[in-house]
Amino acid sequence: MVLLLFFGKSFGFSTNLRVICAACGAGKHSRFFDFNWRAQTWNLLFLVGAVLGGWIASEFMSGDDPVQISQATIEDLRELGFSAPDDLQPEKIFSFEALLSVRGFLLLLIGGFMIGFGSRYAGGCTSGHAISGLSNLQLPSLIAVIGFFIGGLISTFILLPLLF
Amino acid sequence: MKGIKFILAGILFGIVMSKSEAISWYRIQEMFRFQAFHMYGIIGSAVILGVIAVHLIKKYKLRDYQGNPIVFQPKEMSVPRYLVGGTVFGLGWALTGACPGPLFVNLGYGYWAILLAIAGAVAGTYVYGLVREKLPH
């Protein structure tokens, strides 16, 4: 974030989703997307870098250690039918088979939809609110982060047990 | 090329998010179950560093690399917008274990299934753009 401030920009990742919509011509359907998205090209480049960074990390820097989550979490997740981590992500959600199941398909699609809708409604995501906003001691960002946790807790303790 | 520094910053972001395991669904579950300090440490240290940096930038009126003043745009005050929007976001965050940055870092990492969540996120953003006039802000 500090690096981007120094570059004269502000750190907010979800803006890219709006930029993608605008770049695809959504400005014709809603004024919300009718803006000079090219001014956000730097943010799209940051996105490209983030994808490359993920690839570099997995290709060249990957240890084979599974995620070392706490024993309590492992046990809670086992009750939902998730085995202990052997990688970064659970097969039950991110494998090709999971993707082809109705549950897995809807989880990712609807989960993604809520991320996109919610971050735009709230005017920011983890980077824009929890990090940039709180760093600038913004009360709206604190309210948004409280919202993140209300939603996160509902998903964790109500939706996931219903789904799995 | 002017853009290269943003790509490099993005690469740094992607590597840090991967190696800190912040892109892991398991870590997000652990966070929402309050069962480890890991994610709070990552976000907390980013915020503490950020608070110090923002404070110093404002105090010494630091400028960016081109010599322009660094400005912070205050967010407009509203409760329903941030609370409801934030809650919807949180629902999606805990289900997929990813927020917008990690969606793309995961794609680079090789988790192709996340493309579906990215498509969902773009659709969600689009739908917000269509209905925003009707929502309380």
Interface residues (C-beta under 8 A of the other chain):
Chain A: M1 V2 L3 L4 L5 F6 F7 G8 K9 S10 F13 S14 N16 L17 R18 I20 C21 A26 H29 S30 F32 F33 T41 W42 N43 L45 F46 L47 V48 G49 A50 V51 L52 G53 G54 W55 I56 A57 S58 M61 V67 I69 S70 A72 T73 D76 L77 P85 L88 Q89 P90 I93 F94 S95 F96 A98 L99 G104 F105 L107 L108 L109 I110 G111 G112 F113 M114 I115 G116 F117 G118 S119 R120 Y121 A122 G123 G124 C125 T126 S127 H129 A130 I131 S132 G133 L134 S135 N136 L137 Q138 L139 P140 S141 I143 A144 V145 I146 G147 F148 F149 I150 G151 G152 L153 I154 S155 T156 L159 L160
Chain B: G3 K5 F6 I7 L8 A9 G10 I11 L12 F13 G14 I15 V16 M17 S18 K19 E21 I23 S24 W25 Y26 R27 I28 Q29 E30 M31 F32 R33 Q35 A36 H38 I43 A46 V47 L49 G50 V51 A53 V54 I57 D64 Y65 Q66 N68 I70 F72 Q73 P74 K75 E76 M77 S78 V79 R81 Y82 L83 V84 G85 G86 T87 V88 F89 G90 L91 G92 W93 A94 L95 T96 G97 A98 C99 P100 G101 L103 F104 V105 N106 L107 G108 Y109 G110 Y111 W112 A113 I114 L116 A117 I118 A119 G120 A121 V122 A123 G124 T125 Y126 V127 Y128 G129 L130 R132 L135
